[in-house]
Amino acid sequence: MNIYQRINEIRKKVTYIQKVTAVQTYKAVTHDQVTAALRASMVEQNILILPHLISTKSLDAGATSKGTVQVRVEAEYSFSFINGDEPADGFQVSVSAHAIDTGDKAAGKALSYAMKMVLLKVFTIETGESDESRFAEDFDLLSYAESLSEVTSKDVVQHLYLQAKAQAIKLNDTEAFKKIGEITKSVLAKIEGGSK
């Protein structure tokens, strides 16, 4: 079988991954859930996936309440899907990702998010709750919530909120717009509560 036929065989087996990780006001699917659901089938079909970093940049994302500097990584990746029996048989998928972390994990978080999204989309896996939301195609609410989880600057929160809001408006996705507002409001309340 060629690479596309092998992927289709996996699509027949893995059709759904339930969102179980609670984040702010919604549930999400994690990178590890997706990997666990697909790994055995990918080994059986002898499909390899290789990530390639296309570009990356690091930005200052403010500091935590304890003064720890946060870094926001924005990256572009290309993932090669390869038929292990015939390495010339394959294709590539490109994706953008971002993540915030106080240590050296932002780059790894961005790569994990990119890989998760590519796998979900290539294998067309349903994840349940709010899957009708077109916003989830281009913006991960889990990643957005994580990016705000350690932010203590209202200016940084406002900047990230405006970026997310613009994407939701562009996609005309009122459900995502509502969830972005709920997440942001919760984070701002936490910041204001901590400053009293």
N, C-alpha and C positions, 0 to 999 in steps of 0.2 A: 504493500500500500504506500501511496505517496503521503507527504506530510499533512495535506488537507484531509485525506481519508482517515488518517490516524487521529487527527484532532476531532473529526466527526464521531469516531468511535468513543472517544472520551466524553463528548457532548451527550451521547446516548446514556452513559453511565452516571455522570455527575451533572445533575440538573438543578440542584437547589442547595444552598448553604444558609442556614438560619442565622439571623442577626441575634447575638446573645450578649455582646459586651455593652453594658449600659454606659452611656456618655451623656452627661447633662440631661437633656430632655428627649433623647432618642436612643435607639440601639444600633450597633454597627457590627460588621464582619471584620475580623482581624486578618492580618497577613498570615499568621500561623494557622487559622481555620482554613483559609483557602489552600495553603500548602498541604495541610493534612488531607483535605478532601481530594486533591488532585494527584498527589505524589505517586501512589501505587499504580494508578491508571497511566500516568506518564512513563513510569518505568516499564510497565507492560507493553506500551506502544513504542518504547524506545525513542521518546521525544526529549530533546535537550533544550534548555533555555539558557542563553548567555546574555548577561546585561553588558551594555557598553555605555560609558558616560560620554555624552556629547558636549555638554557645557555645564558649568556650575558657578554660582556666586554666593558669597556669604554677606549677610547684612546684619547690622546691629539691631536687635529686637528689644532693647531696653534691659531692665534688670528686675530680678525677683524682689520680694519684700525684704529678703535678707541681703540684698545688694549684689547677688550673683549675676554676672553678665550673661545675657541670652543671645544666641546666634540663630539667625534664620537662614537656612540654606534653600536656594532655589536651583533646581537642576533639570536638565533635559537628558533623557535616556533613550537608547534604542535597544530593543530586546530581539535577539535572533532565536527563532524557533527552528530547530534542526532535526531532520530525520537521522537518528543514530546509525541506521543501516546504510544510508546513502547521504553523507554529509553535504553534498552539493544541493540536495533537495531541502529547501527551507525558505523562510521569509522573515521580514523584520517589521516590528511595530515600534513606533516612537511615542513617548509620553513625557509630560512635564510633571514635576512634583515639588513640594516644598515641605519644610518641617522646621520647628523651633526646638532648641534644647539648650540647657545650661552648661552642658559638658561637651564632649566630643561626639555625641550621638546623633546630632541633627542630620548629618550626611547619610548615616545608616537608616534613620527614620524615613528620609525622603526616598531612598532606594526601595525600602520595604513597601511604602505606599505605592510607588510606581509599579513594582512587580505585582502587587495585589490587584491593582486596577487593570493591568494588562491581562492577567490571567482571567479575571472575571469577565472581561469584554471578549477576549478571543474565544473562550469556551462558553460564552453566553450563559453564565450561571445566574439564576435568580437568587435574590437574597431576602425576599419577603417584604417586610414593612417599608412602605413608601417607595417601592421600586418604580411606581409610575412617575416618580419625580424626575424630570429631565435634568434637573440640577445635578443629581448624583453622577451623571455622565461626565461632567467636567470639573466637579468640585467635591471633595470628600468632607462631609460634615464632621467626621471623627477627627480628621487632620486639623480642621478649623478649630474645633473645641480643644484639641491638644495644644495647638499653637497659642491659645489664650490662657491655658491652665496655669502658667507661671508668670504671666504678664502682670506687672503692678503699675504700669503707666497708662493712664486713661488715653493719652495721645496715641500710644501704640495700638491699644484696643480699637480706638476710633479709626486708625489707618487700616487695620485688618478688616474691620467691619465694612468700611466703604468699598474695599476691594471685593469682598464676598457679595455685598449687596448689588454691586454693579453687574457681577456675573449672573446673579439670580434674575435681575431685571432684564438683562439681555436675553435670557432663556425664557422669560415670561413665566417663571415658576413661583407661584404664590406660596405654595407649601414650603419650599426651601427658604424663601424670603422670611416667612414666619419663624421657622426654626433658627435661622441665623439671628433674628432679633431676640428670640428667647435665650439663646446661648450668650449673646453679647450682654443682654440685660443682667443675667445671672453673674457674669464675670464682673461687670461694673459694680453691682451691689456688693460683691465680695471685696473689691478694691476699696470702695467707700466705707464699708464696715471695718476694714483693717486699718484705715487711716484715722478712725475716731479714737 
